[in-house]
């Protein structure tokens, strides 16, 4: 029964499902299980200091809320205002924020999409940590 349900997830409802374990690709089943595992991620992003303290806090809360709703938030580390190695968007300083979280494999793509369209975020990086 478990194999039948997994095949239904993999191939959709239109597919003529295999009835025995010998017809099911073990690699496909293992791949599905791996993609459903939670992994640890780390994100660092720079906020434009022109927004002011209130605007910076609003951006931090927005990203924090997104991570809390779709993942397990482990740590938010606000580094504060720091000098940049080179100018970004005509700014010599940026407000750094580091977030560590555990999430499914598809969530970092959504986080990157939101960070790209959020006003005030100058740069960001999302990485998967080693287990």
CNS distance restraints for C-alpha pairs under 8 A (distance, minus, plus):
assign (resid   1 and name CA) (resid   5 and name CA) 6.37 0.50 0.50
assign (resid   2 and name CA) (resid   6 and name CA) 6.19 0.50 0.50
assign (resid   3 and name CA) (resid   7 and name CA) 6.10 0.50 0.50
assign (resid   3 and name CA) (resid  20 and name CA) 7.87 0.50 0.50
assign (resid   3 and name CA) (resid  21 and name CA) 6.71 0.50 0.50
assign (resid   3 and name CA) (resid  24 and name CA) 7.76 0.50 0.50
assign (resid   4 and name CA) (resid   8 and name CA) 6.22 0.50 0.50
assign (resid   4 and name CA) (resid  17 and name CA) 6.90 0.50 0.50
assign (resid   4 and name CA) (resid  18 and name CA) 7.20 0.50 0.50
assign (resid   4 and name CA) (resid  19 and name CA) 6.93 0.50 0.50
assign (resid   5 and name CA) (resid   9 and name CA) 6.37 0.50 0.50
assign (resid   6 and name CA) (resid  10 and name CA) 6.20 0.50 0.50
assign (resid   6 and name CA) (resid  29 and name CA) 7.13 0.50 0.50
assign (resid   7 and name CA) (resid  11 and name CA) 5.83 0.50 0.50
assign (resid   7 and name CA) (resid  12 and name CA) 7.72 0.50 0.50
assign (resid   7 and name CA) (resid  17 and name CA) 6.62 0.50 0.50
assign (resid   7 and name CA) (resid  18 and name CA) 7.71 0.50 0.50
assign (resid   7 and name CA) (resid  24 and name CA) 7.55 0.50 0.50
assign (resid   8 and name CA) (resid  12 and name CA) 5.26 0.50 0.50
assign (resid   8 and name CA) (resid  13 and name CA) 6.01 0.50 0.50
assign (resid   8 and name CA) (resid  15 and name CA) 7.74 0.50 0.50
assign (resid   8 and name CA) (resid  17 and name CA) 7.01 0.50 0.50
assign (resid   9 and name CA) (resid  13 and name CA) 7.96 0.50 0.50
assign (resid  10 and name CA) (resid  28 and name CA) 7.87 0.50 0.50
assign (resid  10 and name CA) (resid  32 and name CA) 7.75 0.50 0.50
assign (resid  11 and name CA) (resid  15 and name CA) 5.92 0.50 0.50
assign (resid  18 and name CA) (resid  23 and name CA) 5.87 0.50 0.50
assign (resid  18 and name CA) (resid  24 and name CA) 6.67 0.50 0.50
assign (resid  19 and name CA) (resid  23 and name CA) 7.47 0.50 0.50
assign (resid  20 and name CA) (resid  24 and name CA) 7.22 0.50 0.50
assign (resid  24 and name CA) (resid  28 and name CA) 7.88 0.50 0.50
assign (resid  24 and name CA) (resid  29 and name CA) 7.93 0.50 0.50
assign (resid  25 and name CA) (resid  29 and name CA) 6.66 0.50 0.50
assign (resid  26 and name CA) (resid  30 and name CA) 6.17 0.50 0.50
assign (resid  27 and name CA) (resid  31 and name CA) 6.01 0.50 0.50
assign (resid  28 and name CA) (resid  32 and name CA) 6.29 0.50 0.50
assign (resid  29 and name CA) (resid  33 and name CA) 6.45 0.50 0.50
assign (resid  30 and name CA) (resid  34 and name CA) 6.24 0.50 0.50
assign (resid  31 and name CA) (resid  35 and name CA) 6.31 0.50 0.50
assign (resid  32 and name CA) (resid  36 and name CA) 6.49 0.50 0.50
assign (resid  33 and name CA) (resid  37 and name CA) 6.71 0.50 0.50
assign (resid  35 and name CA) (resid 104 and name CA) 7.52 0.50 0.50
assign (resid  35 and name CA) (resid 105 and name CA) 6.14 0.50 0.50
assign (resid  36 and name CA) (resid 104 and name CA) 6.32 0.50 0.50
assign (resid  36 and name CA) (resid 105 and name CA) 7.05 0.50 0.50
assign (resid  37 and name CA) (resid 104 and name CA) 6.12 0.50 0.50
assign (resid  37 and name CA) (resid 105 and name CA) 7.26 0.50 0.50
assign (resid  38 and name CA) (resid 102 and name CA) 6.21 0.50 0.50
assign (resid  38 and name CA) (resid 103 and name CA) 5.04 0.50 0.50
assign (resid  38 and name CA) (resid 104 and name CA) 4.54 0.50 0.50
assign (resid  38 and name CA) (resid 105 and name CA) 6.74 0.50 0.50
assign (resid  39 and name CA) (resid 102 and name CA) 5.39 0.50 0.50
assign (resid  39 and name CA) (resid 103 and name CA) 5.57 0.50 0.50
assign (resid  39 and name CA) (resid 104 and name CA) 6.26 0.50 0.50
assign (resid  39 and name CA) (resid 105 and name CA) 6.90 0.50 0.50
assign (resid  39 and name CA) (resid 128 and name CA) 7.23 0.50 0.50
assign (resid  39 and name CA) (resid 129 and name CA) 7.76 0.50 0.50
assign (resid  39 and name CA) (resid 131 and name CA) 7.76 0.50 0.50
assign (resid  40 and name CA) (resid 100 and name CA) 7.38 0.50 0.50
assign (resid  40 and name CA) (resid 101 and name CA) 5.83 0.50 0.50
assign (resid  40 and name CA) (resid 102 and name CA) 4.36 0.50 0.50
assign (resid  40 and name CA) (resid 103 and name CA) 6.55 0.50 0.50
assign (resid  40 and name CA) (resid 128 and name CA) 5.95 0.50 0.50
assign (resid  40 and name CA) (resid 129 and name CA) 5.50 0.50 0.50
assign (resid  40 and name CA) (resid 130 and name CA) 7.57 0.50 0.50
assign (resid  40 and name CA) (resid 131 and name CA) 7.35 0.50 0.50
assign (resid  41 and name CA) (resid 100 and name CA) 5.84 0.50 0.50
assign (resid  41 and name CA) (resid 101 and name CA) 5.43 0.50 0.50
assign (resid  41 and name CA) (resid 102 and name CA) 5.99 0.50 0.50
assign (resid  41 and name CA) (resid 103 and name CA) 7.38 0.50 0.50
assign (resid  41 and name CA) (resid 126 and name CA) 6.99 0.50 0.50
assign (resid  41 and name CA) (resid 127 and name CA) 5.62 0.50 0.50
assign (resid  41 and name CA) (resid 128 and name CA) 4.33 0.50 0.50
assign (resid  41 and name CA) (resid 129 and name CA) 5.37 0.50 0.50
assign (resid  42 and name CA) (resid  98 and name CA) 7.22 0.50 0.50
assign (resid  42 and name CA) (resid  99 and name CA) 5.70 0.50 0.50
assign (resid  42 and name CA) (resid 100 and name CA) 4.46 0.50 0.50
assign (resid  42 and name CA) (resid 101 and name CA) 6.41 0.50 0.50
assign (resid  42 and name CA) (resid 126 and name CA) 5.81 0.50 0.50
assign (resid  42 and name CA) (resid 127 and name CA) 5.41 0.50 0.50
assign (resid  42 and name CA) (resid 128 and name CA) 6.34 0.50 0.50
assign (resid  42 and name CA) (resid 129 and name CA) 6.76 0.50 0.50
assign (resid  43 and name CA) (resid  98 and name CA) 5.73 0.50 0.50
assign (resid  43 and name CA) (resid  99 and name CA) 5.13 0.50 0.50
assign (resid  43 and name CA) (resid 100 and name CA) 6.43 0.50 0.50
assign (resid  43 and name CA) (resid 124 and name CA) 7.11 0.50 0.50
assign (resid  43 and name CA) (resid 125 and name CA) 5.58 0.50 0.50
assign (resid  43 and name CA) (resid 126 and name CA) 4.38 0.50 0.50
assign (resid  43 and name CA) (resid 127 and name CA) 6.40 0.50 0.50
assign (resid  44 and name CA) (resid  96 and name CA) 7.05 0.50 0.50
assign (resid  44 and name CA) (resid  97 and name CA) 5.61 0.50 0.50
assign (resid  44 and name CA) (resid  98 and name CA) 4.38 0.50 0.50
assign (resid  44 and name CA) (resid  99 and name CA) 6.32 0.50 0.50
assign (resid  44 and name CA) (resid 124 and name CA) 5.63 0.50 0.50
assign (resid  44 and name CA) (resid 125 and name CA) 5.49 0.50 0.50
assign (resid  44 and name CA) (resid 126 and name CA) 6.75 0.50 0.50
assign (resid  45 and name CA) (resid  96 and name CA) 5.94 0.50 0.50
assign (resid  45 and name CA) (resid  97 and name CA) 5.56 0.50 0.50
assign (resid  45 and name CA) (resid  98 and name CA) 6.72 0.50 0.50
assign (resid  45 and name CA) (resid 121 and name CA) 6.88 0.50 0.50
assign (resid  45 and name CA) (resid 122 and name CA) 7.51 0.50 0.50
assign (resid  45 and name CA) (resid 123 and name CA) 5.62 0.50 0.50
assign (resid  45 and name CA) (resid 124 and name CA) 4.01 0.50 0.50
assign (resid  45 and name CA) (resid 125 and name CA) 6.39 0.50 0.50
assign (resid  46 and name CA) (resid  94 and name CA) 5.70 0.50 0.50
assign (resid  46 and name CA) (resid  95 and name CA) 5.33 0.50 0.50
assign (resid  46 and name CA) (resid  96 and name CA) 4.78 0.50 0.50
assign (resid  46 and name CA) (resid  97 and name CA) 6.58 0.50 0.50
assign (resid  46 and name CA) (resid 121 and name CA) 5.72 0.50 0.50
assign (resid  46 and name CA) (resid 122 and name CA) 5.44 0.50 0.50
assign (resid  46 and name CA) (resid 123 and name CA) 5.25 0.50 0.50
assign (resid  46 and name CA) (resid 124 and name CA) 6.28 0.50 0.50
assign (resid  47 and name CA) (resid  56 and name CA) 6.67 0.50 0.50
assign (resid  47 and name CA) (resid  59 and name CA) 7.89 0.50 0.50
assign (resid  47 and name CA) (resid  94 and name CA) 5.79 0.50 0.50
assign (resid  47 and name CA) (resid  95 and name CA) 4.91 0.50 0.50
assign (resid  47 and name CA) (resid  96 and name CA) 6.53 0.50 0.50
assign (resid  47 and name CA) (resid  97 and name CA) 7.99 0.50 0.50
assign (resid  47 and name CA) (resid 120 and name CA) 5.39 0.50 0.50
assign (resid  47 and name CA) (resid 121 and name CA) 4.51 0.50 0.50
assign (resid  47 and name CA) (resid 122 and name CA) 5.65 0.50 0.50
assign (resid  47 and name CA) (resid 123 and name CA) 7.54 0.50 0.50
assign (resid  48 and name CA) (resid  56 and name CA) 7.70 0.50 0.50
assign (resid  48 and name CA) (resid  91 and name CA) 7.66 0.50 0.50
assign (resid  48 and name CA) (resid  93 and name CA) 7.83 0.50 0.50
assign (resid  48 and name CA) (resid  94 and name CA) 5.57 0.50 0.50
assign (resid  48 and name CA) (resid  95 and name CA) 6.45 0.50 0.50
assign (resid  48 and name CA) (resid 120 and name CA) 5.06 0.50 0.50
assign (resid  48 and name CA) (resid 121 and name CA) 6.17 0.50 0.50
assign (resid  48 and name CA) (resid 122 and name CA) 6.07 0.50 0.50
assign (resid  49 and name CA) (resid  53 and name CA) 7.74 0.50 0.50
assign (resid  49 and name CA) (resid  56 and name CA) 7.10 0.50 0.50
assign (resid  49 and name CA) (resid  81 and name CA) 7.54 0.50 0.50
assign (resid  49 and name CA) (resid  93 and name CA) 7.08 0.50 0.50
assign (resid  49 and name CA) (resid  94 and name CA) 5.75 0.50 0.50
assign (resid  49 and name CA) (resid  95 and name CA) 6.06 0.50 0.50
assign (resid  51 and name CA) (resid  55 and name CA) 4.81 0.50 0.50
assign (resid  51 and name CA) (resid  56 and name CA) 6.01 0.50 0.50
assign (resid  51 and name CA) (resid 120 and name CA) 6.94 0.50 0.50
assign (resid  52 and name CA) (resid  56 and name CA) 6.09 0.50 0.50
assign (resid  53 and name CA) (resid  57 and name CA) 6.16 0.50 0.50
assign (resid  54 and name CA) (resid  58 and name CA) 6.24 0.50 0.50
assign (resid  55 and name CA) (resid  59 and name CA) 6.34 0.50 0.50
assign (resid  56 and name CA) (resid  60 and name CA) 6.27 0.50 0.50
assign (resid  56 and name CA) (resid  95 and name CA) 7.81 0.50 0.50
assign (resid  56 and name CA) (resid 120 and name CA) 7.92 0.50 0.50
assign (resid  57 and name CA) (resid  61 and name CA) 6.11 0.50 0.50
assign (resid  58 and name CA) (resid  62 and name CA) 6.13 0.50 0.50
assign (resid  59 and name CA) (resid  63 and name CA) 6.31 0.50 0.50
assign (resid  59 and name CA) (resid 118 and name CA) 7.97 0.50 0.50
assign (resid  59 and name CA) (resid 120 and name CA) 7.57 0.50 0.50
assign (resid  60 and name CA) (resid  64 and name CA) 5.98 0.50 0.50
assign (resid  60 and name CA) (resid  97 and name CA) 7.74 0.50 0.50
assign (resid  61 and name CA) (resid  65 and name CA) 5.90 0.50 0.50
assign (resid  62 and name CA) (resid  66 and name CA) 6.32 0.50 0.50
assign (resid  63 and name CA) (resid  67 and name CA) 6.29 0.50 0.50
assign (resid  63 and name CA) (resid 115 and name CA) 7.94 0.50 0.50
assign (resid  64 and name CA) (resid  68 and name CA) 6.13 0.50 0.50
assign (resid  64 and name CA) (resid  73 and name CA) 7.99 0.50 0.50
assign (resid  64 and name CA) (resid  76 and name CA) 7.96 0.50 0.50
assign (resid  65 and name CA) (resid  69 and name CA) 6.17 0.50 0.50
assign (resid  66 and name CA) (resid  70 and name CA) 6.40 0.50 0.50
assign (resid  66 and name CA) (resid 111 and name CA) 7.80 0.50 0.50
assign (resid  67 and name CA) (resid  71 and name CA) 5.33 0.50 0.50
assign (resid  67 and name CA) (resid  72 and name CA) 7.11 0.50 0.50
assign (resid  67 and name CA) (resid  73 and name CA) 6.31 0.50 0.50
assign (resid  67 and name CA) (resid 101 and name CA) 7.51 0.50 0.50
assign (resid  67 and name CA) (resid 111 and name CA) 7.80 0.50 0.50
assign (resid  68 and name CA) (resid  72 and name CA) 5.96 0.50 0.50
assign (resid  68 and name CA) (resid  73 and name CA) 5.57 0.50 0.50
assign (resid  70 and name CA) (resid 103 and name CA) 7.30 0.50 0.50
assign (resid  70 and name CA) (resid 107 and name CA) 7.20 0.50 0.50
assign (resid  71 and name CA) (resid 101 and name CA) 6.63 0.50 0.50
assign (resid  71 and name CA) (resid 102 and name CA) 5.85 0.50 0.50
assign (resid  71 and name CA) (resid 103 and name CA) 4.71 0.50 0.50
assign (resid  71 and name CA) (resid 104 and name CA) 7.45 0.50 0.50
assign (resid  71 and name CA) (resid 107 and name CA) 7.73 0.50 0.50
assign (resid  72 and name CA) (resid 101 and name CA) 5.53 0.50 0.50
assign (resid  72 and name CA) (resid 102 and name CA) 5.12 0.50 0.50
assign (resid  72 and name CA) (resid 103 and name CA) 6.39 0.50 0.50
assign (resid  73 and name CA) (resid  99 and name CA) 7.79 0.50 0.50
assign (resid  73 and name CA) (resid 100 and name CA) 6.50 0.50 0.50
assign (resid  73 and name CA) (resid 101 and name CA) 4.50 0.50 0.50
assign (resid  73 and name CA) (resid 102 and name CA) 6.63 0.50 0.50
assign (resid  74 and name CA) (resid  99 and name CA) 7.69 0.50 0.50
assign (resid  74 and name CA) (resid 100 and name CA) 5.45 0.50 0.50
assign (resid  74 and name CA) (resid 101 and name CA) 4.98 0.50 0.50
assign (resid  74 and name CA) (resid 102 and name CA) 7.26 0.50 0.50
assign (resid  75 and name CA) (resid  99 and name CA) 5.69 0.50 0.50
assign (resid  75 and name CA) (resid 100 and name CA) 5.09 0.50 0.50
assign (resid  75 and name CA) (resid 101 and name CA) 6.89 0.50 0.50
assign (resid  76 and name CA) (resid  97 and name CA) 7.31 0.50 0.50
assign (resid  76 and name CA) (resid  98 and name CA) 5.88 0.50 0.50
assign (resid  76 and name CA) (resid  99 and name CA) 4.59 0.50 0.50
assign (resid  76 and name CA) (resid 100 and name CA) 6.58 0.50 0.50
assign (resid  77 and name CA) (resid  97 and name CA) 5.93 0.50 0.50
assign (resid  77 and name CA) (resid  98 and name CA) 5.00 0.50 0.50
assign (resid  77 and name CA) (resid  99 and name CA) 6.25 0.50 0.50
assign (resid  78 and name CA) (resid  96 and name CA) 6.34 0.50 0.50
assign (resid  78 and name CA) (resid  97 and name CA) 4.56 0.50 0.50
assign (resid  78 and name CA) (resid  98 and name CA) 6.25 0.50 0.50
assign (resid  79 and name CA) (resid  95 and name CA) 7.24 0.50 0.50
assign (resid  79 and name CA) (resid  96 and name CA) 5.22 0.50 0.50
assign (resid  79 and name CA) (resid  97 and name CA) 5.73 0.50 0.50
assign (resid  79 and name CA) (resid  98 and name CA) 7.39 0.50 0.50
assign (resid  80 and name CA) (resid  95 and name CA) 5.08 0.50 0.50
assign (resid  80 and name CA) (resid  96 and name CA) 5.43 0.50 0.50
assign (resid  80 and name CA) (resid  97 and name CA) 7.14 0.50 0.50
assign (resid  81 and name CA) (resid  93 and name CA) 6.59 0.50 0.50
assign (resid  81 and name CA) (resid  94 and name CA) 5.50 0.50 0.50
assign (resid  81 and name CA) (resid  95 and name CA) 4.27 0.50 0.50
assign (resid  81 and name CA) (resid  96 and name CA) 6.39 0.50 0.50
assign (resid  82 and name CA) (resid  93 and name CA) 5.52 0.50 0.50
assign (resid  82 and name CA) (resid  94 and name CA) 5.63 0.50 0.50
assign (resid  82 and name CA) (resid  95 and name CA) 6.29 0.50 0.50
assign (resid  82 and name CA) (resid  96 and name CA) 7.17 0.50 0.50
assign (resid  83 and name CA) (resid  92 and name CA) 6.01 0.50 0.50
assign (resid  83 and name CA) (resid  93 and name CA) 4.38 0.50 0.50
assign (resid  83 and name CA) (resid  94 and name CA) 6.50 0.50 0.50
assign (resid  84 and name CA) (resid  88 and name CA) 7.92 0.50 0.50
assign (resid  84 and name CA) (resid  92 and name CA) 5.49 0.50 0.50
assign (resid  84 and name CA) (resid  93 and name CA) 5.20 0.50 0.50
assign (resid  84 and name CA) (resid  94 and name CA) 6.53 0.50 0.50
assign (resid  85 and name CA) (resid  92 and name CA) 7.92 0.50 0.50
assign (resid  86 and name CA) (resid  92 and name CA) 6.76 0.50 0.50
assign (resid  87 and name CA) (resid  91 and name CA) 5.25 0.50 0.50
assign (resid  87 and name CA) (resid  92 and name CA) 5.01 0.50 0.50
assign (resid  87 and name CA) (resid  93 and name CA) 7.84 0.50 0.50
assign (resid  88 and name CA) (resid  92 and name CA) 6.95 0.50 0.50
assign (resid  88 and name CA) (resid 122 and name CA) 7.19 0.50 0.50
assign (resid  89 and name CA) (resid 122 and name CA) 7.45 0.50 0.50
assign (resid 103 and name CA) (resid 107 and name CA) 6.37 0.50 0.50
assign (resid 103 and name CA) (resid 108 and name CA) 7.88 0.50 0.50
assign (resid 106 and name CA) (resid 110 and name CA) 7.13 0.50 0.50
assign (resid 107 and name CA) (resid 111 and name CA) 6.28 0.50 0.50
assign (resid 108 and name CA) (resid 112 and name CA) 6.09 0.50 0.50
assign (resid 108 and name CA) (resid 126 and name CA) 6.97 0.50 0.50
assign (resid 109 and name CA) (resid 113 and name CA) 6.23 0.50 0.50
assign (resid 110 and name CA) (resid 114 and name CA) 6.30 0.50 0.50
assign (resid 111 and name CA) (resid 115 and name CA) 6.14 0.50 0.50
assign (resid 112 and name CA) (resid 116 and name CA) 6.11 0.50 0.50
assign (resid 112 and name CA) (resid 126 and name CA) 7.34 0.50 0.50
assign (resid 113 and name CA) (resid 117 and name CA) 6.61 0.50 0.50
assign (resid 114 and name CA) (resid 118 and name CA) 6.07 0.50 0.50
assign (resid 115 and name CA) (resid 121 and name CA) 6.64 0.50 0.50
assign (resid 115 and name CA) (resid 124 and name CA) 7.25 0.50 0.50
assign (resid 116 and name CA) (resid 121 and name CA) 7.44 0.50 0.50
